[in-house]
Amino acid sequence: MTDIVVGLDLGTGGARAIAVDLQGKIIAQATRSYPLLTPQPGWTEQNSSDWVEASLDALFDVTQQLNGHQPIALGLSGQMHGMVPLNAEGKVIRPVILWNDQRTGKAVAEIEATIPRQELIQRAGNPAITGFQLPKLIWLRTEEPEAYTRLWQILLPKDYLGYVLTGEPVTEPSDASGVGCLNLANRQWDTDILHALNINPALFPPVSESTAIAGRLKSEIAARVGLPIGLPVVAGGGDNAAAAIGLGISSSNLNRGSLSIGTSGVIFAPCDRPIPDPEGRVHLFCHVDGGYHLLGVTLAAGGSLRWYRDTFAPQISYTDLMDMAERSQPGARGVLFLPHLSGERSPHLDPDTRGALVNLSLAHTPADMIRAVLEGVAFSLRSALEVISAIAPVEQLLATGGGARSNIWLRVLADVLQTELIAPKAEEGAAYGAAILAMVGVGAYPNLKTALNIFAQDSIVVQPQANLLYEVGFKRYKLLYDTLKAVR
């Protein structure tokens, strides 16, 4: 029988499981979705039980397609920053607060009143940020003290899934560095930060390497999903780091990063040393290969297009929306869009900023507004790329996600970012990266560098073209954020 590994990614919209042979070929795959909860404006939550059911169902669906292939490991990936609070019985005591939740503004202020912002950036790579896990824990202590007193362990989403599968609470540096209290120099929890905030470090799980075996599959889980009892479960990585490995992006090649256009927009740039932006405008995290990476995040990228469609054109397909955008022209005939529908991360770190469509006139059409949405997201990402490029310049970006499947959006992004974009014809995402980490974890490859040699991807290359209208539009776009502060 041929050996295979399984990758499992716990995304915001659903769980994806894939089986991959040791040459990188996908043998089987399955996806199961679950709902997103918004109990109040600015709040986003999910039920951990929905995650578990969807993940186990996806794993079962995959095992039914294996046809004699032998699983030798399971690797994990997942959405970052979420807070899964467990009591002493290992039960989740409230819905999970997600990465794009914005309720923690006061908690961020409390952290930075205790630990100077510059010290936090130097130690943890980032300032306190509303979406990170640490401010969520402070919020829980203030707003739900009864729940806080019952805490035994705080886990990240994929690590909670690993706990369900193995019974072992373990994390790894790429995901843990998005909590807000991992010391990037030693890649372990910063006990000085935690003690200053009066938080018990024992609430956080031990930090292993991303390719380490975090535990072994429990018998009752193995029976349900059809995988071997005791199957090694490898710690894996946060979704962006795992997706980068799935694209072959590592700290050994500093000229190539990635651009993801999903619900959020993310620019990923590898670096070999932990050098944070002094103002914390972009994130610095650990990479799964032992290096580091910078991350610039637009919270509502594809989410902005989805908002536009759901609000103004619910009967129109995304393909037709893109066709309409092409009927406008670069610069969207003067219409500008600020994509701050969920607040914003890079470079503003402002949970209270809001989106806007401006400069509308009677002459403008839906085509202009749709194109302005595409361009506004691209301008937002350029704002982040300018900060990243001062620290870790990249010459190419591998473009992934739903937005990368649109020719018009690829062209807009390449021209606005003034960077060569490479769109792989086949994109497998974070679950694929988790599978590669699992290969290394069980010794199928001696290290990640060797494992990444399995890649030979067909791709579409989009070279940037100079366009004065975009340069003018970007200058006008940069004025919007400060201008609109007065009307919040």
N, C-alpha and C positions, 0 to 999 in steps of 0.2 A: 504494500500500500504506500502511496505517496504521502510524505509528511506535509502538513499545512499548519499555518497559524491563524488565529482568529483575532481580528481587531474590532473593538466595540467603542463607539463614540456616543457620548451622552450630550446631544446638542440641545439648543433651546427649543427647537421645533419638534424634535423626535430623536429616537435612538437608532443608530445604524450599525449593523453587524456585517462583517465581511470575512470570508475565508480566502487566504492567499497562499499559493505554493511558494517554495523557497526561491523561485526565480522571479517572484513578483507578480505572477498571473493571478487574477481574481477568479476563484473557483465558484463562489456563491456569495450572495448578499441579500440583505433584507432590511427594511426600515419600518418602524412603528412610531406613530406620532402621539402627542399628548398635548393638553391645553396649556395656555398661558393665562395666568390669573392677574387681574388688575383691580384689586379691591378698593383702591383710592387713586386719585391722580398722582402720577409720579411713582407709584408702587408697582413692582412686578414680582410675582411669586409663582411657584409651582409646588405640586404635591409630590413628595419623594416616592410615595406609593405608585404614582403614575409612571415615574421613571423606572421603577423596578419591574412593573408588569410589562411595560413596553420593551425593556432591555431583554428580559427573559424570553418574551415572545419572539423577538428578533433573533436571539441566539438559537431558539428552537427551530425557527424557519430556516436558518442557515444549516443546521446540522441535518435537516431532512434532505438537503441538496448535496451532501458530501460524497455519496456514491463510493464509499470505501476509502476515501482519503482519511488519513490519521491526524487528528489535532495533537500538536505537541506543546502549544502555549496559547494563552489569551492575553492580549495587551489592551490597555485602557486609555481613553482620551475623553475629554469633556469640556463643556463650558466652564470658564474660569470664574473666580470671585464669589460664587454663591456660598451661603452659610447654611449648613445642615447641622442643627443642634441635636445632640443625642443625650439621653439621660443614662443613669447607671445600668439600666436594663438594655441599653443599646437601641432604644426606641426614639424616633424622631418626635420632638415635642411641639413643633409648630411648622407651618408651611415654610418652604425654603425661600429666602430672599435672594433675588437673582443679581446678575452682574450689571444690569441696566437700571436697577432700582435707585431712586434718587432721594430717599427719605432721610439720609444720614448727614445732612448739612451741619446740624448742631454737633453731632459726634465728631465730624472732621474738625470743627473749630476746637472742641475739647482736646483732641489729640494734639493739635498744633499749639494749643496753649500750654500743654505739658512738655512737649518735645519740640524744640525749635525746628521750623520747616527745613532749614538747610541741613541740620543734623540728621533729620529723618531721610532726606534725599541721599545724603552721603552713606548712610548705613543701609537703608532698604532700597535705594535706587529710585524712589518715588516719594512725593509728598503724600499726605493723607488724601484719599480720593473717595468720593461718595460711593462709587460702585464696588470698592474693595471690601474684603471680608472683615478686616479689623474694625472699621467704623460700624459695621452691622452688629458686631459683638458689643460695642459700646452702646449702641442704640438699644439693644436687647436689655442690657443692664439697667438702662434708664427707664425705658418705656414698658418693659415686661419683666419686672424684677422677680416675680414668682417663677417664671420660666428660667431666668438666669440662675437662680439658686439651685435648680435641678440639673444643671449642666454637668455632664461627664466628659464629653468630647465635642469639639467643633470640627467638622469635616468639609472639604470641598466636594463638589458634585461627583466627579469621577471617583474620588477616594471613598465617598459613601457607597458608591456602587461596588467598589472593590471590597469594602467591609461586608456588604451583603453577600458577595460571592465567596469570601474566604473567612470571614470572622475576624480579620486583622485590620486595625486602623493604621494606615500607612499613607504618607504622601511623598512627593518628590519635588525637586527644586523648581521646575518650570512653572508648575501650578502654585506651589507654595510662595513663590516670589510675587504673586499677585494678591497675597493676603494683606500685606502692608507691614509685616514685622519679621521678614526673613532677612538676615544679614547676608548681603550678596558676597561679601568677602569669604566667609566660611560656609555659606550655603546651608546654614542651620538657623533655628529660631533665635532672634535677638532677645535674650532674656533681660537686657538692660531696658529695652523699649517696653517690654511687657511688665516688668516690675514698676517702672515709672507710671504706668497706667493702672497699676494695681490689678493686673490680670495674671492668673496662675498659668505658667507655661505648660503645665500638664494638661491643659484643655486642648492642646494641639498635638497631633499625632507625630511620631518619629518621621524624620526625613531620610529617605533612602535615595539611591541613584535611580534615574529614570528607567534604566535597563535592568534594575534589580527585581528579583522575584519577591513580590509583596506578600504572597500567600498562595494557598492551593485551594482548588475548588471544593467546596463542601459537598458531601454526598447527596444531601437533599436537593441542592441546586443542580448538581450533575444529573441526577435522575430526571429532573424536570426538563432540562434543556437538551439532553442527549449528548453531553460531553463527558470525557473520562473523569472519574473521581480522582481528586488530587492533581488535576491539570494545573501546571504552574500559571499563576496570574502575575503578569509583569506590570510594574507600577505605571509606566506609560508617561503621558505628558498632557499639559493643558492644550486646548484645541488648536491654538495658533502655532505653538511649537511642534505639535504632532503633525499638523497639516504641512508645515515647512519641511519636515523630514519626508513626508509623503511626496513632496515635490523635489526632493534631493537637495534642499537648502540647508547648509551647515556652516559652522563657524570656520571651517577650513577654506571657504570661498567667500570672501568678504565683498565681492563685487556684485553679487546677485542676491536680491531679496524677493519679496512677494507682495502682491496687492490683492486683497480679497474683497469682493463686493457681494456680501450677503446682506442679512438684516443690518449689520454694522459694516463699516468699511475699515479695513486694517492694512496698514503698511508695516511690513516685517523686514527689519534689516539686521543681519547677524553681525556680531562684533566679538573680538577675542578677549576683551577686557571689560570690567564693569565700570564704564564711564557714563554717569548720568548727565542729562541736561541740567545745568545748574538751577534752572527755574522749574524743573519738573514738568515741562510742557508735554513731553512724550514719555512713555513708560520705559523702564529698563528692567528686564526680567532675565532669569537664567534660561539658557537653552538646554534641550535634553541631551546634547552631545558634550556637555561639560563647559561650553562657552556661554555666551550671553546674546541677547538681542534687544534691539530697540523696537518699540511698538507705537505707532501713531494711530489713534482710533477716532473715527467719525461714528457716533452712536447710531445715527439714522441714515444709512446709505441706501441699500435696497429698501429699507424700511420707509424712506421718504417716497420712493416711487410707489410702494404699496399703499401708503397713506393717500397719495394723490389719486390712485386708481379707486380705492375703496370710497373716497369722499366725493370725487367728481365724475368718475367714469367707471362705475362698477360693472357695466355690461361689456366693457371693451377689454380685449385680451392684451397681455403685455407685449406681444408681438406687434399688435396694431398700434399700441402706444409708441413703440419705438419707430414704427413707420411714420407716425405723425410727427415725431420729433425731427425726423430728417427733412420735413417740409419747411421747418424753420431754418435758421441760418446760425453759424457760429456767433455767439453773443446773444442769442435768443431775442434779437431786435430790442435789446436794452432791458429785458426783464431779468431780475436777479432773484435768486432763491437762497435763503439761509436755512440749512438743513438741521436746525437745532430743535427738532421736534421732541427729543427726549433729553433736553439739556445737551451739554457737549463735553467731551473729553479734550482731545488735542486740537489746538494748543491752549484752550481757554480754561479747562478744568472748572467748568461753571454749570452746576446742575440747574440753575434757575434761568438760563438763557432760553429763548424760544425761537421757533422758526418764523419765516416771513417770506411772502412773495411781494416784491416791490417793483415800482415803476410801471404798473399796469396802466393801459389806456384802452379806449374804445377800439383801437385798431388791432389790439393783440388778440391772438387766437389760442385755442387749447394747444396747438403745436408749439407755440412760443413758451407757454407755461411748462409743458413737459420737457422741452429742451432745457429750460432754465433749471428744472429739478436735476437733470443729469449734470449740467454744468456746475450747479451749486455744490453737489456732492464732490465733484472733481476739484473745485476750488478749495473746499474744506480739506481734502486730502493733500492738496499742494501745500496748504498752510502747515500741515504736520510734516510733510516731506522736507520742507525748508529747514525745519529744526533738526530733523534726523540727519540731513546731509552735512550739517556742520560738524557732526560727531562721527558718523559712519557712512560716507558716501556710497551709493550703489549705482551701477551703470545699467542694470537691467532689473525689471520686476516681472516675476511670473504672475500672470493675472488669473485669478480663480474666482469661483462663486458664480451666482446667477447672472450678475452684471457683466461678467467676462464673456458670456455667451451671446452678447449683443454687439454686433459690429459697430453700430453707431456709438454705443457707450465706450467701447474700446478705443475708438478713434478720438472721442472727446477726452478721455483720460490720458491717452498718450500725448495729445497736443497740449493739454493744460499742464500736465506734470513735466513735460519736456523730457521724457524718459522712455527708452525702448521697452515695450511690453511684449512679453512672450506668453501666448495663451495656449497651454497644452490641449491637444484635441481630446485627450482622455484625462479627466481629473478625478481623483479618488478620495481626496480629503483626509480629515484627521483620523478616521478609522484605519485608513491605509498606513498612515504613519505609525499608529499604535501597533499595527501588525509587524511593521519593520522593527520597532523597538522590542517586540516580543521575540523576534528571530534572534536578535543579539542577546536577549536575556537568557535564552536557553542554549546558547552556544552554537546555533546554526551558522552564525557568522561571528568572527572573533571580535569585531568592533563595528561601530556605525559607519565608519569610512568605507570599510569593505562592503557592508550591506548596501550602501548607496550606489555601488557600481552596477546594480541590477537595472538601473534606469536607462531607458532609451526611448524617450517620448517624442512623438510627432507633435509639432506645434505650429501655431500661426504667429508670425512676428509682425508687430506694428511699430513702424518707425515714427518718431514724433515729427510733426511739421510745424514750422513757425507760423503763428497766426496772431496778427496784431490785435484783432478783436478780443481774443482770449486774454492777452496781456492787459489790455484796457479794462476788460471785465473783471480780472482778478484784482486790480488796483481798486476798483469800485467796490468789489465784494469785501475787501479787507476793512473798508470804512463802515460796513453795515453793523458789525457787532457792537462797536462803541457807540455808534449813532442811535441804535435802538435800545440801549440800556435805559435811556430816559423815559421810555414808554412802557416799561414792564408793569 
